[in-house]
Amino acid sequence: MKAWLGLLWKFTHRVAKECIVWATAGFFGFCLSALPAYSQPSDIVMRMAANETHARAEQGLFSYSSAERSTRTDGHLWDENVVEINDGVFRRLIAIDGRPLTPAESNAEEDRILNLVTHPEDFRRLNESRRDDEAHAIQLLQLLPKAFLISPTGEEDGCARFAFRPDPAFHPSSYEERVIHAMEGTVSVKEPEYRLCKLQATITQPVEFGYGFLGRLNSGGHFSLQRSSIDATNWKTIRISVHFDGKILFLKSLSQNLETTRTQIRLLPRQLTLTQAAQLSLP
């Protein structure tokens, strides 16, 4: 991680010399697009990873419709109206497996929402413990330039596509890096914005921890994430797929099975309250 921070510092120092430094920090990540185009795959991916890291730190809040099948939904397809606020992600269940909620299910959902609005500390606690697969994707993006061998493979939906495979010269320094370094796949970058279009990764060899006593991930597990532009500066993940076969005791935040699609995405004001989120989530 220190090596990555060193690279990022040199990179951002160059940026500061070549573009206007705005008082608002949120403009910093997008200031990178003022630099000349890079030709080396690793440079293009590194620039995209820096943009995505800064964009995540300064990202806006959104509302959207979500269709999810996961461990959280007990394998059922849940349609939910979702509203993001500063304290977390508010969800209202609308339908299960394509059918509207029954009166009993609807009453139970209203009771759950009323409890969250009445006890905001429970809402914050729920979001602190919720899995964040996009955070794992950002970690993978940050490792790509230094831990993987990258080569161009053409274009996909208007985005430059690159294949990546583990660099044998890289030595993981954490459990998370060991998992990531066992993956190979493709990453697509939108130029000249240098934003992430799509990330696909597959575990190509088993990963064991503590000789298998602490955990194991079997080969064949895969992860994919697709993003799309919402306006001139904001991008949002529209599809996530996570399927891992195994168990890791110390990575409780890593989802094992998840399929989710987001539609009707809208940018929101930053100062929404929990009560306002509940109102906005109504059908």
C-alpha positions in Angstrom: 0.0 0.0 0.0 2.9 2.4 0.7 4.2 1.8 -2.8 0.8 2.6 -4.2 0.6 5.8 -2.2 4.0 6.8 -3.4 2.9 6.3 -7.0 -0.3 8.2 -6.4 1.6 11.1 -4.8 3.9 11.5 -7.8 0.9 11.3 -10.1 -1.2 13.9 -8.3 1.9 16.2 -7.9 2.2 16.2 -11.7 -1.6 16.9 -12.0 -1.2 19.9 -9.7 1.3 21.5 -12.1 -0.8 21.0 -15.2 -4.3 21.9 -14.3 -6.2 24.4 -12.2 -6.6 23.5 -8.5 -10.2 24.3 -7.6 -11.1 25.2 -4.0 -13.8 22.5 -4.1 -12.1 19.2 -3.6 -14.7 17.4 -5.5 -13.3 18.8 -8.8 -9.9 17.3 -8.2 -10.6 13.8 -9.5 -12.0 15.1 -12.8 -9.1 17.6 -13.2 -7.1 14.5 -14.3 -8.9 14.6 -17.6 -6.9 17.7 -18.6 -3.7 15.8 -18.9 -2.4 14.5 -22.2 -3.5 11.0 -23.2 -1.4 8.1 -22.1 -0.4 5.3 -24.4 0.8 2.5 -22.1 -2.1 0.2 -20.8 -0.8 0.4 -17.2 -0.8 4.3 -17.3 -4.3 4.4 -18.7 -5.6 2.0 -16.0 -3.7 3.9 -13.3 -5.2 7.1 -14.4 -8.7 5.6 -14.4 -8.1 4.0 -10.9 -7.1 7.4 -9.5 -10.2 9.0 -11.0 -12.5 6.4 -9.6 -10.8 6.6 -6.1 -11.3 10.3 -5.9 -14.8 10.1 -7.5 -15.9 7.6 -4.8 -14.7 9.9 -2.1 -16.6 12.9 -3.5 -19.5 11.0 -5.2 -23.0 12.4 -5.0 -26.1 10.7 -3.6 -28.7 9.0 -5.8 -32.1 7.4 -5.9 -32.8 4.4 -8.0 -34.9 1.2 -8.5 -33.0 -1.9 -7.5 -33.7 -5.6 -8.5 -31.6 -7.8 -6.3 -31.2 -11.6 -5.7 -28.7 -12.3 -3.0 -28.0 -13.9 0.4 -29.7 -10.8 1.9 -32.9 -11.6 0.0 -32.7 -15.3 0.8 -32.4 -16.1 -2.9 -35.6 -14.3 -3.8 -35.8 -11.4 -6.3 -36.5 -8.2 -4.4 -37.6 -5.0 -6.2 -36.8 -2.0 -4.0 -36.9 1.8 -4.2 -33.5 3.0 -2.9 -32.5 6.5 -1.7 -29.0 7.3 -0.6 -28.4 9.8 2.2 -25.3 10.8 4.1 -25.9 8.2 6.8 -26.4 5.3 4.4 -28.7 3.6 1.9 -32.4 3.6 2.6 -34.4 0.7 0.9 -38.2 0.2 0.6 -39.3 -3.2 -0.6 -41.8 -3.0 -3.4 -42.2 -6.5 -4.9 -40.9 -10.1 -4.3 -40.3 -12.4 -7.3 -42.2 -10.1 -9.6 -45.4 -9.9 -7.5 -46.6 -6.9 -5.3 -46.4 -7.3 -1.6 -49.3 -8.9 0.2 -51.2 -6.8 2.8 -49.3 -8.5 5.6 -45.9 -8.0 3.9 -46.7 -4.4 3.2 -47.7 -3.8 6.8 -44.5 -5.5 8.0 -42.4 -3.3 5.6 -44.1 -0.1 6.8 -43.4 -1.1 10.4 -39.7 -1.7 9.6 -39.4 1.7 7.9 -41.2 3.5 10.8 -38.8 1.8 13.2 -35.8 3.0 11.2 -37.1 6.6 10.9 -37.9 6.6 14.7 -34.5 5.1 15.6 -31.9 6.6 13.2 -29.1 5.0 15.2 -30.4 1.6 14.0 -30.3 2.8 10.4 -26.7 3.9 10.8 -25.7 0.6 12.5 -27.4 -1.4 9.7 -25.4 0.5 7.0 -22.1 0.1 8.9 -22.5 -3.7 8.8 -23.8 -3.9 5.2 -21.6 -5.4 2.6 -20.0 -3.0 0.1 -18.8 -4.9 -3.0 -18.0 -1.6 -4.8 -15.4 -0.9 -2.1 -13.7 -4.2 -3.0 -13.8 -3.2 -6.7 -12.0 0.0 -5.9 -9.4 -2.0 -4.0 -8.9 -4.2 -7.1 -8.6 -1.1 -9.3 -5.9 0.4 -7.1 -3.9 -2.8 -7.3 -4.2 -3.3 -11.1 -1.3 -1.0 -12.1 1.2 -2.6 -9.7 0.1 -6.2 -9.2 -1.1 -7.3 -12.6 0.2 -7.5 -16.2 -2.1 -5.5 -18.4 -2.6 -5.8 -22.2 -5.1 -4.2 -24.6 -7.7 -6.4 -26.2 -9.8 -4.0 -28.3 -13.0 -2.1 -27.6 -16.3 -2.9 -25.9 -19.4 -0.6 -26.1 -17.2 2.4 -26.9 -14.7 1.7 -24.1 -11.1 0.6 -24.4 -10.8 -2.9 -23.0 -7.7 -4.4 -21.3 -7.0 -7.9 -20.0 -5.1 -8.4 -16.7 -3.4 -11.3 -15.1 -1.4 -11.7 -11.9 2.2 -10.4 -12.1 4.4 -13.1 -10.5 6.8 -10.5 -9.3 4.1 -9.0 -7.0 3.9 -10.3 -3.4 0.6 -9.6 -1.6 1.0 -8.0 1.8 -2.5 -8.8 3.2 -5.3 -11.4 3.0 -7.4 -9.2 0.8 -4.5 -8.7 -1.6 -4.0 -12.5 -1.8 -7.6 -12.9 -2.9 -7.3 -10.1 -5.4 -4.0 -11.4 -6.8 -5.5 -14.8 -7.5 -7.9 -13.1 -10.1 -7.6 -12.4 -13.7 -10.1 -10.7 -16.1 -10.8 -7.6 -18.1 -11.3 -3.9 -17.4 -12.9 -1.4 -19.7 -12.1 2.3 -19.6 -14.0 5.3 -21.1 -11.7 7.8 -22.7 -11.0 10.7 -22.6 -12.9 10.8 -19.2 -10.8 7.9 -17.9 -13.7 6.4 -16.0 -14.5 2.7 -15.3 -17.0 1.1 -17.7 -16.8 -2.5 -16.7 -14.7 -4.8 -14.5 -14.8 -8.6 -14.7 -12.6 -10.8 -12.6 -12.4 -14.6 -12.0 -10.5 -16.5 -9.4 -8.2 -18.8 -11.4 -6.7 -20.8 -8.5 -7.8 -21.8 -5.0 -6.7 -19.5 -2.2 -6.2 -21.0 1.3 -5.5 -19.2 4.6 -4.1 -20.9 7.6 -3.8 -24.2 5.7 -7.5 -24.0 5.1 -8.5 -23.7 8.8 -9.1 -19.9 8.6 -10.7 -19.9 5.2 -10.6 -21.0 1.5 -11.8 -19.6 -1.8 -12.2 -22.1 -4.6 -11.3 -21.4 -8.2 -14.0 -20.3 -10.6 -15.6 -17.6 -8.4 -16.2 -14.4 -10.3 -17.0 -10.8 -9.8 -18.3 -8.2 -12.3 -19.3 -4.6 -12.1 -20.7 -2.2 -14.8 -20.9 1.6 -14.5 -22.6 4.2 -16.6 -22.5 8.0 -16.8 -25.5 9.8 -15.2 -24.4 13.3 -16.3 -21.2 15.1 -17.3 -19.4 14.3 -14.1 -21.3 11.6 -12.2 -21.1 7.9 -12.9 -23.0 5.2 -11.1 -22.8 1.4 -10.9 -25.7 -0.1 -12.7 -25.0 -3.8 -12.4 -23.1 -6.0 -9.9 -22.6 -9.8 -10.0 -20.7 -11.6 -7.2 -20.4 -15.4 -6.9 -17.7 -16.9 -4.7 -17.5 -20.5 -3.5 -15.8 -20.7 -0.2 -15.6 -19.2 3.3 -13.3 -16.7 4.8 -13.7 -16.0 8.5 -12.0 -12.6 8.5 -13.6 -11.2 5.4 -17.2 -11.1 6.6 -17.9 -8.1 4.4 -17.3 -10.1 1.2 -20.6 -11.2 -0.4 -20.7 -14.7 -1.7 -23.8 -14.5 -4.0 -25.3 -11.3 -5.4 -27.0 -10.2 -8.6 -28.3 -6.7 -8.7 -29.4 -4.2 -11.4 -30.1 -0.5 -10.9 -32.4 1.6 -13.1 -34.1 5.0 -13.0 -31.1 6.6 -11.4 -31.4 10.2 -10.3 -28.9 12.6 -8.6 -30.1 13.9 -5.2 -29.4 16.8 -2.9 -26.8 16.0 -0.2 -28.8 17.1 2.8 -31.7 14.7 2.8 -33.0 13.4 6.1 -34.1 9.9 6.9 -37.7 11.0 6.9 -37.3 12.6 3.5 -35.7 9.5 2.2 -38.7 7.5 3.4 -41.0 9.8 1.5 -38.9 9.8 -1.7 -38.9 6.0 -1.7 -42.7 5.7 -1.9 -44.0 4.2 -5.2 
